[in-house]
Amino acid sequence: MLAEELVMELQLERRRTEAHLAALNQAIAAFDLLSNGARRPISEGQNRERSYRLAYRLMRRGRVVETGQGRTVNLSSSVIHIATETAVPIGFDIEVLIAWPARIDERVPLNLHVRGRTLRAEGNRTAVEIRHHEFRTRRQIQGDSEALSFASN
């Protein structure tokens, strides 16, 4: 009896894992489709229609040392080039929230939440190595569905 229960539990866990991987693969495919896998110099921007608003927080030894906002310049599956109000130092851990253009059921706004490391900078443009990414729903802040906030993530 115990062996049968264990087998059933493992089969259930396998189905959950397969469903999770399928959802993850769909998100990665959507990300790669929008990014076109392009790798351009930081100084070469995208069209305004392909630039997304973002918020970031710079981390050092687990503490937030700087926060700010900006826009994406270029996206790929491994690097994000961002433009910010001020220069972002290299060699820091960084979290970036990107206001994603797609919505769930055409109603629920999404953020692409990225954790990575700043690789290089040219003026106010910075290359960020993507170490982890996931899509999350964006909480509406006082009726503003476009507001970006780490508090909700």
CORCOR-V255045 format. One record per residue. N is the residue number from 1. PSI is psi as a letter, one per 20 degrees, with the letter a starting at -180 (999 if undefined). NEAR is the number of other ideal C-beta (glycine too) atoms within 8 Angstrom. Layout:
N PSI NEAR
N PSI NEAR
//
This chain:
1 g 4
2 h 5
3 h 6
4 g 7
5 h 8
6 g 8
7 g 8
8 g 8
9 g 8
10 h 8
11 g 8
12 g 8
13 h 8
14 g 8
15 g 8
16 g 8
17 g 8
18 g 8
19 g 8
20 g 8
21 h 8
22 g 8
23 g 8
24 g 8
25 h 8
26 g 8
27 g 10
28 g 9
29 g 8
30 g 9
31 g 12
32 h 10
33 g 7
34 h 8
35 i 11
36 j 6
37 j 7
38 q 8
39 o 6
40 r 7
41 q 4
42 h 13
43 i 6
44 o 7
45 r 7
46 r 8
47 q 5
48 h 5
49 h 4
50 j 8
51 p 10
52 q 10
53 q 10
54 q 14
55 q 12
56 q 15
57 p 10
58 p 14
59 q 12
60 o 8
61 l 4
62 j 4
63 q 6
64 p 7
65 i 7
66 q 7
67 q 8
68 a 10
69 r 9
70 b 12
71 q 9
72 q 15
73 h 12
74 q 15
75 q 9
76 a 10
77 i 8
78 i 5
79 q 11
80 p 14
81 p 14
82 q 15
83 p 10
84 r 13
85 h 6
86 r 6
87 p 8
88 p 16
89 q 8
90 q 9
91 j 5
92 q 12
93 q 9
94 q 14
95 p 11
96 p 14
97 p 15
98 p 13
99 o 12
100 p 10
101 h 4
102 q 6
103 q 8
104 p 8
105 k 5
106 j 4
107 g 5
108 o 8
109 q 11
110 q 12
111 q 14
112 o 11
113 o 13
114 p 13
115 p 11
116 b 13
117 p 10
118 p 16
119 g 9
120 r 8
121 q 12
122 o 6
123 c 5
124 j 10
125 p 13
126 p 15
127 p 12
128 p 15
129 p 10
130 o 12
131 h 6
132 q 7
133 q 9
134 q 7
135 p 9
136 q 8
137 q 8
138 p 13
139 p 7
140 p 9
141 o 8
142 l 5
143 j 5
144 n 7
145 i 7
146 i 7
147 p 9
148 p 11
149 p 10
150 i 9
151 h 5
152 j 7
153 999 8
//
